[in-house]
């Protein structure tokens, strides 16, 4: 009797310790925490910011560039020129004894300060192709962020409700230990009264010891599940989930899910944007075969050291056409085309894989719902069977093994029902992630819990 009371006290203390491991957190709060603290999401946001900056850079190529250039130059000697060198015919007319007349053009140290502007007028379509590639890259970054968010939402469902299942499993195991400890008390009393054999009481002892080991394993799994959730949410202590595993959701139509996934799956959206980006790169490389045309202007800001040959300002047109570069441009076009073909192949494969994934997740949901119906139908029978076996054992009409089997059968049904509900929600989370609807998970969960609360009332 004393040992059984100590066991029940230890069970209650252990389960209570698991329940108060950290702060209470609903699923919606966990979703918000994931959005604000996930380093994976933060990295995806930085990648999107980089893509948007590249788009701004591509757009900036359409605008003029303005440079301010200053120089300080020192020569080995001043630049000068003689009159005789300019007008050789005057060399013989100079009076005897008069040296050659020379004029300094540039002192040995001089300064320049000028502003220069350039504006591209025609680049063979390379600027437009770069902007298209930048826009597609930004869209791909947004899709990649959405895909990362959907994957993390799916993982959150697994870990959050996995912790709920682990804690409830520990509670079920604790209830089993408590029930078997009471059965051991009854068996011990009946053995002392000579109503049952010693073997019956020993069976109760063994069953209780096994149940205690199962409880310890369940508690350890609960601790690991809490650590996994804490790692996902980037918190130091494992949170205590306050949202129970909701009643199983209804199974949505498969055809509609496949159509939604093909249209809104973030991974497919990213690949479509990558395809546009790769095609734009091909166009840009082909534009390198065409000439470029631009306008330029220059204005000297410091004119003190200018020579007679240096203008104060100048404007003009510049044209450039590469005629031969050792077939480098052709190789770049082939490289860009191969990259485009690779993205197209990946996109075609992803479309098939997404459809397969939706079908698999839908089948898992249907299977989980079927298992849940089976466990729900069995639970009432298991509860009644345990009650009958306990009463029959007290009256000497059933063995200790019968009570143990009934107790374990009921715990299996309870755990199976919880696991089936979890598997159903995991499958639904996978379907939502594949179809781009993972943001609807908190709303769907709250709706199912609200329905269950209304039915209970």
C-alpha positions as CSV (number, residue, x, y, z in Angstrom):
1,X,0.0,0.0,0.0
2,X,2.8,2.4,0.9
3,X,4.8,1.6,-2.2
4,X,1.7,2.1,-4.4
5,X,1.0,5.5,-2.8
6,X,4.7,6.5,-3.4
7,X,4.4,5.4,-7.0
8,X,1.3,7.5,-7.6
9,X,2.9,10.5,-6.0
10,X,6.1,10.2,-8.1
11,X,3.9,9.9,-11.2
12,X,2.0,13.0,-10.4
13,X,5.2,15.0,-9.6
14,X,6.8,13.8,-12.9
15,X,3.9,14.7,-15.1
16,X,3.5,18.1,-13.3
17,X,7.1,18.8,-13.9
18,X,6.7,18.2,-17.6
19,X,3.6,20.3,-17.8
20,X,5.4,23.3,-16.2
21,X,8.7,23.1,-18.2
22,X,8.2,26.5,-19.8
23,X,5.7,29.3,-20.5
24,X,2.3,28.5,-21.9
25,X,2.1,29.1,-25.6
26,X,-0.8,28.6,-28.0
27,X,-0.3,27.4,-31.5
28,X,-1.0,30.9,-32.9
29,X,1.6,32.4,-30.5
30,X,4.0,29.7,-31.6
31,X,3.4,30.6,-35.2
32,X,4.0,34.3,-34.4
33,X,7.1,33.4,-32.5
34,X,8.4,31.4,-35.4
35,X,7.8,34.3,-37.8
36,X,9.8,36.7,-35.6
37,X,12.7,34.6,-34.4
38,X,13.4,32.0,-37.1
39,X,17.0,32.4,-38.5
40,X,16.0,30.4,-41.5
41,X,13.2,32.9,-42.3
42,X,15.6,35.8,-41.6
43,X,18.1,34.3,-44.1
44,X,15.3,34.0,-46.7
45,X,14.3,37.7,-46.1
46,X,17.9,38.7,-46.7
47,X,18.0,36.8,-49.9
48,X,14.9,38.6,-51.0
49,X,16.4,41.9,-50.1
50,X,19.5,41.0,-52.2
51,X,17.3,40.2,-55.2
52,X,15.4,43.5,-54.9
53,X,18.7,45.4,-54.7
54,X,19.8,43.6,-57.8
55,X,16.6,44.8,-59.5
56,X,17.3,48.4,-58.5
57,X,20.8,48.0,-59.8
58,X,19.5,46.8,-63.2
59,X,17.0,49.7,-63.4
60,X,19.8,52.1,-62.6
61,X,21.6,51.2,-65.8
62,X,19.0,53.2,-67.8
63,X,20.0,56.4,-66.0
64,X,23.0,58.5,-66.7
65,X,26.2,58.1,-64.8
66,X,27.9,61.3,-63.5
67,X,31.5,61.2,-62.3
68,X,33.6,63.9,-60.7
69,X,37.2,63.4,-61.6
70,X,40.2,65.3,-60.1
71,X,43.9,64.8,-61.0
72,X,47.2,66.1,-59.9
73,X,50.0,65.5,-62.5
74,X,53.7,66.1,-62.4
75,X,55.8,65.8,-65.5
76,X,59.6,65.3,-65.8
77,X,59.8,68.8,-67.4
78,X,57.4,71.4,-68.7
79,X,55.9,71.0,-72.1
80,X,56.9,73.8,-74.5
81,X,57.3,74.4,-78.2
82,X,59.5,76.6,-80.3
83,X,58.4,79.0,-82.9
84,X,60.9,77.5,-85.4
85,X,59.3,74.1,-84.8
86,X,55.9,75.5,-85.5
87,X,57.0,77.6,-88.5
88,X,60.2,76.2,-89.9
89,X,60.3,78.9,-92.6
90,X,60.9,81.5,-90.0
91,X,64.1,79.9,-88.7
92,X,66.3,81.7,-91.2
93,X,64.7,85.1,-90.6
94,X,65.7,85.4,-86.9
95,X,68.5,88.0,-86.2
96,X,72.0,86.6,-85.5
97,X,72.5,85.9,-81.8
98,X,68.9,85.6,-81.0
99,X,68.1,82.2,-79.6
100,X,65.0,80.3,-80.6
101,X,61.7,81.6,-79.2
102,X,59.9,79.0,-77.1
103,X,56.4,79.0,-75.5
104,X,55.4,76.9,-72.5
105,X,52.3,74.9,-73.1
106,X,52.0,73.0,-69.8
107,X,53.9,73.4,-66.6
108,X,55.6,70.4,-65.0
109,X,52.9,70.2,-62.4
110,X,49.2,70.9,-63.2
111,X,45.7,70.2,-61.9
112,X,42.5,69.0,-63.5
113,X,38.9,68.9,-62.1
114,X,36.1,67.9,-64.4
115,X,32.6,66.4,-64.3
116,X,31.7,63.7,-66.8
117,X,28.3,62.3,-67.7
118,X,27.4,59.2,-69.8
119,X,24.0,58.0,-70.9
120,X,23.4,54.7,-72.8
121,X,21.0,55.1,-75.7
122,X,21.1,51.6,-77.2
123,X,22.7,48.4,-75.7
124,X,21.2,45.7,-77.9
125,X,18.4,45.0,-75.4
126,X,20.8,44.1,-72.6
127,X,19.5,46.7,-70.2
128,X,15.9,45.6,-70.7
129,X,16.8,42.0,-70.4
130,X,18.7,42.8,-67.1
131,X,15.6,44.5,-65.7
132,X,13.4,41.6,-66.7
133,X,15.9,39.2,-65.0
134,X,16.0,41.4,-61.9
135,X,12.2,41.5,-61.7
136,X,12.0,37.7,-62.1
137,X,14.8,37.3,-59.4
138,X,12.8,39.4,-56.9
139,X,9.7,37.3,-57.6
140,X,11.7,34.2,-57.2
141,X,13.0,35.5,-53.9
142,X,9.4,36.2,-52.7
143,X,8.4,32.6,-53.7
144,X,11.5,31.2,-52.0
145,X,10.5,33.0,-48.8
146,X,7.0,31.7,-49.1
147,X,8.3,28.1,-49.6
148,X,10.6,28.4,-46.5
149,X,7.7,29.8,-44.5
150,X,5.4,26.9,-45.6
151,X,8.1,24.3,-44.7
152,X,8.5,25.8,-41.3
153,X,4.8,25.9,-40.7
154,X,4.5,22.3,-41.5
155,X,7.5,21.5,-39.2
156,X,5.8,23.6,-36.5
157,X,2.7,21.5,-36.7
158,X,4.8,18.4,-36.3
159,X,6.8,19.6,-33.3
160,X,4.1,21.6,-31.5
161,X,1.5,18.9,-31.6
162,X,4.2,16.2,-31.3
163,X,5.0,17.7,-27.9
164,X,1.3,17.8,-27.1
165,X,1.1,14.1,-28.0
166,X,4.2,13.3,-26.0
167,X,2.8,15.0,-22.9
168,X,-0.6,13.4,-23.3
169,X,1.1,10.0,-23.9
170,X,3.0,10.5,-20.6
171,X,-0.3,11.3,-18.9
172,X,-1.9,8.1,-20.4
173,X,1.1,6.1,-19.2
174,X,0.8,7.7,-15.8
175,X,-2.8,6.8,-15.7
176,X,-1.9,3.2,-16.6
177,X,0.7,3.1,-13.8
178,X,-1.8,4.5,-11.4
179,X,-4.4,1.9,-12.4
180,X,-2.0,-1.0,-12.2
181,X,-0.8,0.2,-8.8
182,X,-4.3,0.1,-7.6
183,X,-4.7,-3.3,-9.1
184,X,-1.5,-4.4,-7.3
185,X,-3.0,-3.2,-4.0
186,X,-6.1,-5.3,-4.7
187,X,-4.1,-8.3,-5.7
188,X,-1.9,-8.0,-2.6
189,X,-5.0,-7.8,-0.4
190,X,-6.7,-10.8,-2.1
191,X,-3.5,-12.8,-1.8
192,X,-3.3,-12.0,1.9
193,X,-7.0,-13.2,2.2
194,X,-6.1,-16.4,0.4
195,X,-8.5,-15.7,-2.5
196,X,-5.9,-15.7,-5.3
197,X,-2.7,-17.4,-6.0
198,X,0.7,-15.8,-5.5
199,X,1.3,-15.9,-9.2
200,X,-1.6,-13.5,-9.8
201,X,0.0,-10.9,-7.5
202,X,3.4,-11.5,-9.2
203,X,1.8,-10.8,-12.6
204,X,0.5,-7.5,-11.3
205,X,4.0,-6.7,-10.0
206,X,5.6,-7.3,-13.4
207,X,2.9,-5.4,-15.3
208,X,3.4,-2.4,-13.0
209,X,7.2,-2.5,-13.4
210,X,6.8,-2.5,-17.2
211,X,4.3,0.3,-17.0
212,X,6.7,2.4,-15.0
213,X,9.4,1.8,-17.6
214,X,7.0,2.9,-20.3
215,X,6.2,6.0,-18.3
216,X,9.8,6.9,-18.0
217,X,10.3,6.4,-21.7
218,X,7.3,8.6,-22.4
219,X,8.6,11.3,-20.1
220,X,12.0,11.2,-21.9
221,X,10.3,11.5,-25.3
222,X,8.3,14.5,-24.0
223,X,11.6,16.2,-22.9
224,X,13.1,15.6,-26.3
225,X,10.0,16.8,-28.1
226,X,10.1,20.0,-26.0
227,X,13.7,20.5,-26.8
228,X,12.9,20.1,-30.5
229,X,10.1,22.7,-30.3
230,X,12.3,25.1,-28.3
231,X,15.1,24.8,-31.0
232,X,12.6,25.6,-33.8
233,X,11.2,28.6,-31.9
234,X,14.7,29.8,-30.8
235,X,13.7,29.8,-27.1
236,X,15.8,28.6,-24.2
237,X,13.1,26.6,-22.3
238,X,10.7,24.3,-23.9
239,X,7.3,26.0,-24.1
240,X,4.2,24.4,-22.6
241,X,1.6,24.0,-25.4
242,X,-1.8,25.3,-24.5
243,X,-3.6,24.3,-27.7
244,X,-4.7,20.6,-27.7
245,X,-4.6,18.4,-30.7
246,X,-7.8,19.5,-32.5
247,X,-10.5,17.1,-33.7
248,X,-9.5,15.6,-37.0
249,X,-10.2,17.8,-40.0
250,X,-12.4,16.8,-42.9
251,X,-10.6,15.5,-46.0
252,X,-10.7,18.1,-48.8
253,X,-11.3,17.1,-52.4
254,X,-8.1,15.8,-54.1
255,X,-8.7,17.3,-57.5
256,X,-9.1,20.8,-56.0
257,X,-5.9,20.4,-54.0
258,X,-3.9,19.3,-57.0
259,X,-5.2,22.3,-59.0
260,X,-4.4,24.7,-56.1
261,X,-0.9,23.2,-55.7
262,X,-0.1,23.6,-59.4
263,X,-1.2,27.2,-59.3
264,X,0.0,28.4,-55.9
265,X,2.8,26.0,-54.7
266,X,5.7,28.4,-53.7
267,X,8.4,26.1,-55.1
268,X,6.8,26.0,-58.5
269,X,6.3,29.7,-58.4
270,X,10.0,30.1,-57.7
271,X,10.9,27.8,-60.6
272,X,8.6,29.8,-62.9
273,X,10.4,33.0,-61.9
274,X,13.8,31.4,-62.3
275,X,12.7,30.3,-65.8
276,X,11.9,33.9,-66.7
277,X,15.2,35.0,-65.2
278,X,17.2,32.4,-67.2
279,X,15.4,33.4,-70.5
280,X,16.2,37.0,-69.8
281,X,19.8,36.1,-69.3
282,X,19.8,34.4,-72.8
283,X,18.4,37.6,-74.3
284,X,21.1,39.7,-72.6
285,X,23.9,37.5,-73.9
286,X,22.5,37.6,-77.4
287,X,22.4,41.4,-77.2
288,X,26.2,41.4,-76.8
289,X,26.5,40.7,-80.6
290,X,24.9,44.1,-81.3
291,X,26.5,47.5,-81.2
292,X,26.1,50.0,-78.3
293,X,25.4,53.7,-78.6
294,X,25.6,56.4,-75.9
295,X,26.0,60.1,-75.4
296,X,28.6,61.7,-73.2
297,X,29.4,65.2,-71.9
298,X,32.3,66.7,-70.0
299,X,32.7,70.0,-68.3
300,X,36.0,71.3,-66.8
301,X,35.4,72.8,-63.4
302,X,39.0,74.1,-62.9
303,X,40.4,75.8,-66.0
304,X,43.5,77.4,-64.6
305,X,45.9,74.7,-66.0
306,X,44.1,74.0,-69.3
307,X,46.2,74.3,-72.4
308,X,45.0,75.8,-75.7
309,X,44.2,72.4,-76.9
310,X,41.9,71.4,-73.9
311,X,38.3,72.4,-74.2
312,X,36.2,73.8,-71.3
313,X,33.4,71.5,-72.2
314,X,32.6,68.8,-74.8
315,X,29.6,66.6,-75.8
316,X,29.4,63.8,-78.3
317,X,28.2,60.3,-79.2
318,X,30.1,57.1,-78.6
319,X,29.5,53.9,-80.5
320,X,31.1,50.5,-79.8
321,X,30.8,47.2,-81.6
322,X,32.8,44.2,-80.8
323,X,33.5,42.3,-84.0
324,X,35.5,39.4,-82.7
325,X,36.3,38.2,-79.1
326,X,37.5,34.6,-79.6
327,X,33.9,33.2,-79.6
328,X,33.5,34.2,-76.0
329,X,30.0,35.7,-76.6
330,X,28.8,32.5,-78.4
331,X,30.0,30.5,-75.4
332,X,28.1,32.8,-73.0
333,X,24.9,32.4,-75.0
334,X,25.3,28.6,-75.0
335,X,25.9,28.7,-71.2
336,X,22.8,30.9,-70.6
337,X,20.7,28.7,-72.8
338,X,21.8,25.5,-71.0
339,X,20.9,27.2,-67.7
340,X,17.5,28.0,-69.0
341,X,17.0,24.4,-70.2
342,X,18.1,23.1,-66.9
343,X,15.5,25.3,-65.0
344,X,12.8,24.1,-67.5
345,X,13.7,20.5,-66.8
346,X,13.6,21.1,-63.0
347,X,10.3,22.8,-63.3
348,X,8.7,20.0,-65.3
349,X,9.9,17.5,-62.7
350,X,8.7,19.6,-59.8
351,X,5.2,19.8,-61.3
352,X,5.0,16.0,-61.3
353,X,6.6,15.7,-57.9
354,X,4.2,18.2,-56.4
355,X,1.2,16.3,-57.7
356,X,2.6,13.1,-56.3
357,X,3.2,14.8,-52.9
358,X,-0.3,16.0,-52.8
359,X,-1.7,12.6,-53.5
360,X,0.6,11.0,-50.8
361,X,-0.4,13.6,-48.2
362,X,-4.1,13.2,-49.1
363,X,-3.8,9.4,-48.8
364,X,-2.1,9.8,-45.4
365,X,-5.0,12.1,-44.3
366,X,-7.6,9.6,-45.4
367,X,-5.7,6.7,-43.6
368,X,-5.4,8.7,-40.4
369,X,-9.1,9.5,-40.5
370,X,-9.9,5.9,-41.0
371,X,-7.6,4.9,-38.1
372,X,-9.3,7.6,-35.9
373,X,-12.8,6.2,-36.6
374,X,-11.6,2.8,-35.7
375,X,-10.0,3.9,-32.4
376,X,-13.1,6.0,-31.6
377,X,-15.3,3.0,-32.0
378,X,-13.0,0.8,-29.9
379,X,-12.5,3.2,-27.0
380,X,-15.9,2.8,-25.4
381,X,-15.6,-1.0,-25.7
382,X,-12.1,-0.9,-24.1
383,X,-13.3,1.3,-21.2
384,X,-16.2,-1.1,-20.5
385,X,-14.0,-4.1,-20.8
386,X,-11.6,-2.7,-18.2
387,X,-14.4,-2.0,-15.8
388,X,-15.9,-5.5,-16.2
389,X,-12.5,-7.2,-15.7
390,X,-11.8,-5.2,-12.6
391,X,-15.1,-6.1,-11.1
392,X,-14.7,-9.7,-12.1
393,X,-11.2,-9.8,-10.6
394,X,-12.5,-8.5,-7.3
395,X,-15.1,-11.2,-7.3
396,X,-12.6,-13.9,-8.2
397,X,-14.0,-14.5,-11.7
398,X,-11.1,-13.1,-13.6
399,X,-7.3,-13.4,-13.4
400,X,-4.8,-10.6,-12.8
401,X,-3.6,-11.0,-16.4
402,X,-7.2,-10.2,-17.7
403,X,-7.2,-6.9,-15.8
404,X,-3.7,-6.1,-17.0
405,X,-4.6,-6.8,-20.6
406,X,-7.7,-4.7,-20.4
407,X,-5.7,-1.8,-18.8
408,X,-3.0,-2.0,-21.5
409,X,-5.6,-2.3,-24.3
410,X,-7.3,0.9,-23.1
411,X,-4.0,2.8,-23.0
412,X,-3.2,1.6,-26.6
413,X,-6.6,2.8,-27.8
414,X,-6.1,6.2,-26.2
415,X,-2.6,6.6,-27.5
416,X,-3.6,5.4,-30.9
417,X,-6.5,7.9,-31.1
418,X,-4.1,10.7,-30.2
419,X,-1.5,9.6,-32.7
420,X,-4.2,9.3,-35.5
421,X,-5.3,12.9,-34.8
422,X,-1.8,14.1,-35.0
423,X,-1.1,12.2,-38.2
424,X,-4.3,13.7,-39.7
425,X,-3.1,17.3,-38.9
426,X,0.4,16.6,-40.1
427,X,-1.0,15.4,-43.4
428,X,-3.2,18.5,-43.6
429,X,-0.3,20.7,-42.8
430,X,1.6,19.0,-45.7
431,X,-1.3,19.6,-48.0
432,X,-1.5,23.3,-47.0
433,X,2.2,23.7,-47.5
434,X,2.1,22.1,-50.9
435,X,-0.8,24.3,-52.0
436,X,0.4,27.5,-50.7
437,X,-2.2,27.8,-47.9
438,X,-0.1,27.2,-44.7
439,X,-1.0,30.6,-43.4
440,X,-4.5,29.3,-42.9
441,X,-3.4,26.7,-40.4
442,X,-4.0,28.7,-37.2
443,X,-7.5,29.7,-38.4
444,X,-8.4,26.1,-39.3
445,X,-7.1,24.8,-36.0
446,X,-9.1,27.4,-34.0
447,X,-12.2,26.6,-36.0
448,X,-12.0,22.9,-35.3
449,X,-11.4,23.6,-31.6
450,X,-14.3,26.0,-31.5
451,X,-16.6,23.3,-33.1
452,X,-15.4,20.7,-30.5
453,X,-16.0,23.1,-27.7
454,X,-19.5,23.8,-28.9
455,X,-20.3,20.1,-29.2
456,X,-19.0,19.5,-25.7
457,X,-21.2,22.2,-24.3
